[in-house]
Amino acid sequence: MWRRGRGQERAITANRQTSLAFADAYVAEDEALRWARDRARETGLPSVSPGTGAALRLLAATADAKAVAEIGTGTGVSGIYLLLGMRPDGVLTTVDVEPERQAHAKAAFRAAGFAGNRARFIPGRALDVLPRLADGGYDLVFCDGDRLELLDYLAESLRLLRPGGLVCFEGVFADGRTVDSAAQPAEVQRIRELLRTVRESRELLPTLLPVGDGLLCAVRRGA
């Protein structure tokens, strides 16, 4: 069997890294997104990469999403992308434990040209808020919250999604720690549990997109 030499492997690895960087920067960001990213950096809060944002926008558009739930508002970067992909009459319901972050997101949404009725901001812990949302009332659920609560987010998402709806989880690579054989903290162990659960679920049709820090997506199968 033909085998690559070490030099060829290094070249392929370098090309792959360059290609991933190119893909992540492929979609240009406007002033509103840059402003939201600046607020995230100021508060020490991570935000989705441009590639992840573009994927979310595409998924929302593909689902013709009218109702989207977001766990983790942040400063509005992911929310802008989701709204860009949603129907013009769609509403984003976004949950965050920090009202200050949501204030930044509101300003970012206004700067991006979205009317105030396009987003519903709910402050509070996600697992306190999600049970109050309507069963089967959402086309897409985006999860970017506490990693220790990922399996709970999945359970709530399955309840919230209509058949054919999408659930997406950001950051499942955990900066490479998810596939690292060394001992890992509880949050990485929880990501691994999530990945296994989604892959083995008969209710879900999953894929793992190598954008940003990893975007796990799954479609809820029809009844």
C-alpha positions as a printed NumPy array, in Angstrom:
array([[  0.   ,   0.   ,   0.   ],
       [  1.282,   3.475,  -0.869],
       [  2.245,   5.575,   2.137],
       [  2.9  ,   9.281,   2.427],
       [  6.28 ,  10.419,   3.706],
       [  6.588,  12.714,   6.679],
       [  7.28 ,  15.713,   4.468],
       [  4.103,  15.077,   2.502],
       [  2.098,  14.715,   5.726],
       [  3.413,  18.036,   6.988],
       [  2.503,  19.719,   3.709],
       [ -0.996,  18.268,   3.765],
       [ -1.467,  19.379,   7.373],
       [ -0.275,  22.882,   6.545],
       [ -2.542,  23.043,   3.489],
       [ -5.491,  21.888,   5.576],
       [ -4.854,  24.565,   8.185],
       [ -4.547,  27.22 ,   5.49 ],
       [ -7.749,  26.008,   3.855],
       [ -9.65 ,  26.073,   7.149],
       [ -8.429,  29.603,   7.847],
       [ -9.458,  30.659,   4.338],
       [-12.916,  29.121,   4.787],
       [-13.383,  30.808,   8.157],
       [-12.601,  34.229,   6.672],
       [-14.528,  33.646,   3.434],
       [-17.584,  35.668,   4.478],
       [-16.815,  39.334,   5.155],
       [-18.313,  40.888,   8.277],
       [-19.972,  44.291,   8.375],
       [-19.609,  47.094,  10.907],
       [-22.377,  45.826,  13.205],
       [-20.729,  42.406,  13.533],
       [-17.318,  43.973,  14.117],
       [-18.829,  46.201,  16.808],
       [-20.395,  43.192,  18.545],
       [-17.061,  41.345,  18.395],
       [-15.289,  44.33 ,  19.936],
       [-17.761,  44.321,  22.846],
       [-17.163,  40.586,  23.314],
       [-13.4  ,  41.092,  23.459],
       [-13.797,  43.925,  25.952],
       [-15.803,  41.689,  28.285],
       [-13.525,  38.672,  27.787],
       [-16.356,  36.717,  26.184],
       [-15.694,  34.341,  23.271],
       [-17.869,  34.738,  20.19 ],
       [-18.53 ,  32.447,  17.249],
       [-16.041,  32.592,  14.392],
       [-17.063,  34.122,  11.056],
       [-17.176,  30.616,   9.569],
       [-19.454,  29.365,  12.333],
       [-21.656,  32.422,  11.953],
       [-21.917,  31.891,   8.207],
       [-22.867,  28.254,   8.779],
       [-25.605,  29.301,  11.218],
       [-26.915,  31.839,   8.719],
       [-26.999,  29.174,   6.012],
       [-28.75 ,  26.648,   8.256],
       [-31.37 ,  29.175,   9.34 ],
       [-32.034,  30.057,   5.709],
       [-32.182,  26.417,   4.646],
       [-34.714,  25.703,   7.386],
       [-36.713,  28.8  ,   6.317],
       [-36.639,  29.533,  10.039],
       [-39.351,  31.723,  11.502],
       [-38.729,  30.886,  15.179],
       [-35.217,  30.324,  16.556],
       [-34.133,  29.859,  20.167],
       [-30.6  ,  30.805,  21.209],
       [-28.941,  29.725,  24.449],
       [-26.238,  32.278,  25.162],
       [-26.903,  35.746,  23.714],
       [-23.383,  37.008,  24.274],
       [-22.952,  40.411,  22.642],
       [-25.03 ,  39.489,  19.608],
       [-22.568,  38.062,  17.074],
       [-24.321,  34.712,  16.61 ],
       [-27.728,  36.367,  16.868],
       [-27.006,  38.669,  13.935],
       [-25.981,  35.725,  11.789],
       [-29.107,  33.785,  12.751],
       [-31.364,  36.754,  12.003],
       [-29.669,  37.258,   8.627],
       [-30.658,  33.721,   7.658],
       [-34.171,  33.75 ,   9.084],
       [-37.348,  34.778,   7.331],
       [-38.028,  38.548,   7.311],
       [-40.875,  37.992,   9.777],
       [-38.875,  35.592,  11.957],
       [-38.284,  36.113,  15.662],
       [-35.145,  35.136,  17.577],
       [-35.708,  34.207,  21.224],
       [-32.369,  34.593,  22.967],
       [-31.513,  33.697,  26.561],
       [-28.549,  34.83 ,  28.653],
       [-27.83 ,  34.958,  32.356],
       [-26.15 ,  38.384,  32.005],
       [-28.503,  41.302,  31.121],
       [-25.481,  43.523,  30.355],
       [-24.537,  41.239,  27.465],
       [-28.066,  41.419,  26.122],
       [-27.913,  45.221,  26.207],
       [-24.886,  45.052,  23.901],
       [-26.709,  42.565,  21.667],
       [-29.75 ,  44.844,  21.389],
       [-27.5  ,  47.696,  20.245],
       [-25.765,  45.382,  17.761],
       [-29.09 ,  44.192,  16.334],
       [-30.228,  47.803,  15.875],
       [-26.956,  48.662,  14.146],
       [-27.469,  45.678,  11.835],
       [-30.837,  47.116,  10.812],
       [-33.183,  44.693,  12.596],
       [-36.436,  46.009,  14.018],
       [-36.986,  45.644,  17.749],
       [-39.71 ,  43.032,  17.269],
       [-37.3  ,  40.644,  15.519],
       [-35.742,  39.523,  18.816],
       [-37.109,  38.54 ,  22.204],
       [-34.52 ,  38.879,  24.979],
       [-35.045,  36.775,  28.092],
       [-32.558,  37.216,  30.946],
       [-31.976,  34.23 ,  33.197],
       [-30.466,  30.787,  33.467],
       [-31.268,  28.745,  30.365],
       [-32.625,  25.722,  32.233],
       [-35.054,  27.984,  34.085],
       [-36.219,  29.734,  30.907],
       [-36.397,  26.924,  28.321],
       [-39.188,  24.95 ,  30.04 ],
       [-41.424,  28.004,  29.556],
       [-41.026,  27.961,  25.766],
       [-43.571,  26.234,  23.521],
       [-43.279,  22.547,  22.625],
       [-42.522,  22.045,  18.935],
       [-42.538,  25.775,  18.349],
       [-39.03 ,  26.275,  16.968],
       [-37.279,  25.654,  13.67 ],
       [-33.742,  25.879,  15.067],
       [-32.139,  25.876,  18.514],
       [-28.578,  27.161,  18.874],
       [-26.725,  26.2  ,  22.058],
       [-23.711,  28.208,  23.227],
       [-24.07 ,  28.09 ,  26.995],
       [-22.691,  26.256,  30.014],
       [-20.928,  23.124,  28.798],
       [-21.859,  21.24 ,  31.955],
       [-25.526,  21.615,  30.945],
       [-25.187,  20.428,  27.33 ],
       [-27.193,  17.227,  27.768],
       [-29.98 ,  19.196,  29.422],
       [-29.947,  21.633,  26.501],
       [-30.267,  18.693,  24.138],
       [-33.283,  17.324,  26.006],
       [-34.975,  20.727,  25.966],
       [-34.132,  21.208,  22.283],
       [-35.804,  17.935,  21.326],
       [-38.947,  19.178,  23.028],
       [-38.778,  22.64 ,  21.467],
       [-38.05 ,  21.608,  17.875],
       [-40.624,  20.816,  15.24 ],
       [-39.981,  17.655,  13.184],
       [-37.323,  18.61 ,  10.644],
       [-35.951,  21.316,  12.937],
       [-32.254,  21.763,  13.692],
       [-30.227,  21.828,  16.885],
       [-26.661,  23.185,  16.829],
       [-23.95 ,  23.166,  19.503],
       [-20.968,  25.527,  19.33 ],
       [-17.437,  24.789,  20.569],
       [-17.502,  20.992,  20.617],
       [-13.795,  20.74 ,  19.708],
       [-12.924,  22.571,  22.957],
       [ -9.66 ,  23.831,  21.442],
       [ -8.643,  20.268,  20.575],
       [ -9.234,  18.847,  24.045],
       [-12.22 ,  16.743,  22.97 ],
       [ -9.963,  14.386,  21.014],
       [ -6.961,  14.674,  23.352],
       [ -6.262,  11.378,  25.154],
       [ -4.947,  13.19 ,  28.258],
       [ -7.158,  13.602,  31.315],
       [ -9.728,  16.344,  30.702],
       [-12.004,  18.468,  32.915],
       [-15.678,  17.744,  33.462],
       [-16.833,  20.137,  30.737],
       [-14.852,  18.264,  28.078],
       [-16.191,  14.956,  29.358],
       [-19.687,  16.399,  28.97 ],
       [-18.966,  17.39 ,  25.356],
       [-17.884,  13.815,  24.65 ],
       [-21.124,  12.545,  26.194],
       [-23.083,  14.961,  24.023],
       [-21.311,  13.809,  20.866],
       [-22.041,  10.151,  21.653],
       [-25.651,  10.836,  22.588],
       [-26.396,  12.8  ,  19.428],
       [-24.662,  10.269,  17.182],
       [-26.556,   7.345,  18.733],
       [-29.969,   9.03 ,  18.934],
       [-32.686,   7.585,  16.704],
       [-34.434,  10.946,  16.814],
       [-31.559,  12.869,  15.246],
       [-29.633,  12.946,  11.971],
       [-26.262,  14.502,  12.914],
       [-23.156,  15.991,  11.361],
       [-20.07 ,  17.672,  12.807],
       [-18.892,  20.738,  10.906],
       [-15.201,  21.722,  11.22 ],
       [-15.861,  25.472,  11.42 ],
       [-14.599,  27.648,  14.241],
       [-14.198,  25.495,  17.335],
       [-16.521,  22.799,  15.985],
       [-20.246,  23.026,  15.26 ],
       [-22.333,  19.934,  16.022],
       [-25.625,  19.981,  14.091],
       [-28.519,  17.568,  13.945],
       [-31.935,  17.439,  12.338],
       [-34.841,  16.169,  14.386],
       [-36.399,  13.35 ,  12.381],
       [-40.091,  13.391,  11.591],
       [-42.537,  11.512,  13.786]])
